[in-house]
């Protein structure tokens, strides 16, 4: 492996791992959940709350930021961290997810992807080289290769074609990343859909190319959880043990804890903020839907034992009122409560692995979710 390694394993419990990833903007404790700031901001949450929740690293979206305000403008203003005010570790995706999510607005060729902007219809070309150039302009601590993500279910031929193309793009991205400032990292992305052989082929091919870290992409895109976990089990053991492993776009607390069991170190998802905006709170007793009428007269907090003050201090009745009234404060409070819960879960995972008690922690956590939210007495 020719690339320098910024990842250090601290402990393992079975295949679950905890470690630290050193970046130019700070240290990331793993397993880590990365809140998603698609356009350089968290929806309805200040960076202050993100930091205080325990997050070490956040994610920005290459496709959206290169459209508005543009990579060149961000670079002229000092880079993405300075521009946003986050000033901590930041990972940017490559735009590969939009190859799937904006399928009606793009065309994929060997050279790259041609998008039609969802904002004004302007034509945008995104090649592997341009994806790296944009992320270099951002100043991302961790950049991702450009890949093609296929929505499942898909035919084997289609999955194979996209996986092979992603491998060729991975080689081009690595060449384009040469000369990046010291400490900045490039991750390759394992593709292969729900086909075990293709997942193994992709993981092995990326290992031969050599990256600072490795992501598993193209999951949580329509397949059942057992299929997602099976694909992790196929790919993760083939990835270099001394490099971080990132499961892209995942996910629910249960998805994350099961992926940690299988050796995953990093996660990202819009779920905490998106679900918060729709009135759902993640807690140690599972998901609570504050839209339900049964909360209208409930004086209890969401979780009296939570380390996050709003989860302890606001009544369910008040949160229900905010959600039903469409008040922005309700979405804001539930979003930050959810982010804080995800960070608390990751902190518990790290502590359990370090203590050699991950199996007990996993069982107790899942039992809490299964017990559900108890009605008021």
N, C-alpha and C positions, 0 to 999 in steps of 0.2 A: 504494500500500500504506500504510494508515493506521497499522498497528501498528509499534512500534519494532523494530529488528533487533539482536539480540545475537550474531549469527553473523558471523565474519570469515574469508573464504577466504585462505589463505596461499600455496597453490600448486595448480596443476593439471597433470596429465599426460594428455593426451587428455581424456576425460570423467571420469577419476578425479580426486578432489579431496582436499585436506587443509586443515583449518582449525581454528578454535577457537570454542567456544560458551561465552559468559560467562553464568553463572547466579548467583543470590543466594548459593549455597553453594560456589562455586568454578568453575574453568574446566574444560571438557571438550575434550579433543583429539580431532579427528576425522580419519579414520574411527574410530569407537568401538564397542566391544562392551560392552553393559550386562548384567552378571549379574542373574539374576532371583531376587529375594527375595519370593516370592508373598505370604507372610503377615508380611512385615516382617523376615524372616531368611533367610539362605542355609542350605540343608539341610546340616548337618554341617560348616559352615565359619564361622569367626569373621570379623567384619568386618576384623580386622587382616590376615588373609591376602588378603582381597579387595583391600584397599588396597595391600598390598605387591606384589600380582601386577601392578599397573599400572592397575587400573580407576579411572576418574575418576568414573563415574556408575553407579548401580544402578537397578533397577526394582522397584516395588511394585504389588500388585494391588488395585484399588479394590473389586471385588466381595467378595473374601475379607476384606479389612480392615474394610469397612463392616459385615460380619456379626459379626466378632470381631477386635478388641475393641470396634469401632464407631468411626466417624469423630469423633463428639462426644467420646468418651473420649480419643482420640489428641490432639485439639485441646486439651482441658483439661490434658493432660500436656505441652504445649509443641510439638506438631507431630510429624510422622513422623520427621524426622531426629533430634530430641532423644529421642523415645520409643525409637527403635531403637539409638541410639548411633552411627549411620553418620556423621552430621554432614558429609556431602558432597552433591554434586548428586544429585537423585533425580527420576525420571520415574515417574508412575503411569499405568497404563492406565485406561480408562474403565469397564470391565466389558463392553465389546462382544464380546470373545472368548468370554465365558461365554454370550452369546446363542447362539453356535454349540455350544460344548462341553457346555452344560447344556440342550440343546434339549428334552429330555423334562420339564424342570422350569420351563419359562417360556412366556409368551405375549407376542407382539410386537403392539403397536398403534401408531397414529400418535402417541399420547401418550408412549409409552415401552415399557419391558419390565416385566412382572410375573413375578418369580421365586418359586419355592417353595424356601426355604433347604435346601441339601443337608445341613445340620447338624441342624436340628430341625423342618423343614417349615413354618416361619413364612413368611408372605407378605411379599415385599419388592418395592416399586415403585421402579424406576430410570428416571427421565425424563432428558432431556438437562440440564435445569436441576438436578436432584438430583445427577447425575454430576459436574457442575462444583462444586456446593456441597460435596460430599464431598471432592473433590480440593483445594478451597480450605481446608477444615478440616484436611486432612493437611498443608498447606503445601508441596505439591509444587513443585519448581522448574519442571517441565514437566508440564502436564495434557493429557490427550487428550480429543477430542470423543467423545461416545457415538455408536457406529455399529452397524450390523448386519453381522456377518461370516457369510458363507454358505460352508458346506462344499462343496468341489468333488468330483465333478462335480455341476452343478445346471442346471436349465433356464434358457434365456435370460430367460424371463419372470420367474423367481424372482430371478435376478441383477439384472435391471433394476429390479424393485420394491425390492429391498434397497438398491441404489445410490441410487435417487431418495430413499428414506426417509432414508438417511444424509446426503445433501446438505441435506435440510430440517432434520434434527437438528443439522447443522453450524452452520447459521444461528442456531438457538436456543442452542447452546452458546456461540457467540461473544457473543451478547447477554448471556448469564448470566455471562460472564467479565469483563464490563466492571467496572472498579473494583478489579481484582486489584492487589496490591502491585506496585510497579515492579520490573521484572526478571523477574517470573514469566511463563511462556509457555504458550500454548495451541497445540496442533498439530491440524490437520485431517487426516482419513484418507481416502485415495483407495480407493474400492471399485470393483466392476465385474467381479469374478470373472475368468474366462478369455476375456472378450469385449473385443477391442481397442477397438471403438467406445465401449463403456461406460466403459472405463478412461480414455479421452481425455476423454469428457464429464465424468466425475467430477473429473479433475485440473483441467480448465478451470473448472468450477464452483467448486471450492475456491479457486482462484486469484482469482476474482472476489470471493469473500467476504473473503479476506485473513486469513492466520494468521501466527504467529511462525515456524512451521515446518510441514512436511508429511510425513505418513507414508503409506506404501503398505501397506495391510492386505489381509487375505483371500487371502494367498498362503502357500505351504508348508502347505496344508490338504488335500492329496490329489492335487494336480496334478504332472506330471513337471517336472523342473528346466527343461527347454527352454521350457515354457509359462510358468513363473514368470519367467524371464529376458525372454521376449518381452513380458510385461505390464509389466515394469520399463521396457523400451525404449519402450513406448507412453506411459507416464505421466511418467517422469522429465523428459524434455525440455520438457514443458508446465508444469512447476512452476517457480516463481521461482528464478532462478539464485543469488540472494544469500541464500537461506534453507536451513536444514538439511533433509535428506531422510532419512527413517527407514523402514527395511524391517522391518516388525513380525513377530516370531516366527521370525526367520531368524538363524542356522541352523547348518548344517555349515560347516567352514572353506572348502570349495569353493564353497558357495552365497555366502558372504560375499565371497570374493575376486572372484568373477564379478560380484556386485552392485556392488562398488567400481568395477570396470571400467566399469560403466554409470551411475556418478554417485551412488551411495548413500553416506551419511555415518554412519549409526547403525544398530545391530543389537541385538537381544535374543533370548535363547533359553534354555530350561531344559536343553538338550542336555549341556553340560559336567558339570553336577552329576547329572542323571538318569542319564547313561551311566556316570559315575563310580561311582554306587551299584550299577550292574550289572556292574562289573568291566572297563569299557572305558577305555583311556587314549588321548587324542589326542596325537600326536607329529608331528615333522617327517617321519617315515617312515610316516605314516598311522595308522590306529586299531589298537591292540594289545589283543586280548582276553585279559585275565589269567586267565580261567577255563580256558583251554586247557591241557591236561596238559603240553604241551611246555615250559611255563615253570617246571615244578616243580623242576627242577635247574639252572636258568639263573642264574648269579651276576651277570650283567650288570645295570647300571641300565637304566631305560627309555630314557634319552637322556643320554649322558655329556657332551653339549655344551649341555644345557638351562641356561638362566639360573635355573631354579627348583630350589633345593637338593634337595627330596625326589625330583625326577625323576633326580637324579644319585647320590643316596646310598643309596636302598633298592634291593635286588636284586629282579629279576623273580620269583625263587623266593619271596621273603618276601611280596611283594605278592600272588602267586598263593595262597600259604598263607592270607593274611588274607581274601581274597575267598572261597575255598572254605570257610573256617571260619566265615564269616558275621560276622567281627569288624568292628565299626563303624569301627575305624581304617583298614581297607582302603578303605571307601567315602569316608571323609574325605580320605585321602591322594590317591586318584585324582580326587576332585572338585576339590581345590585344584590338582593338577597340570594338569587339563584347563582350569580357569579361567586359570591362568598361561599355558598354551599359546595360548589364544584371545587373551589380552592381548599376548603376544609377537608373534603374527601381525599384530595391528592396529598395533603399534609398527613392525614391519618394513614394513607397507604405507605408513604415514605417511612413514617415512624414504625409501622408494623413490619415492613421488610427489614429495616435496620435491626429490629429486635428479634427477628426470626419468627414472627407471629402473624404473617400475612394470611395464612389459611384461616386462623381464628377471626381475624379482622374481617375478612371477606364474608365468612359465615354470619358473623354478628350483624354486619351491615345489611346483608341481603335479608336477614330475619327481620330487621327493623323496617325495611321497605315492605316486606310481606305482611307485617302486622297491620300496616295501614294507619290512616289517620283516625283516631278515636273520637267519637262524638262527645260533646260537652256533657258533663254530669248534671 
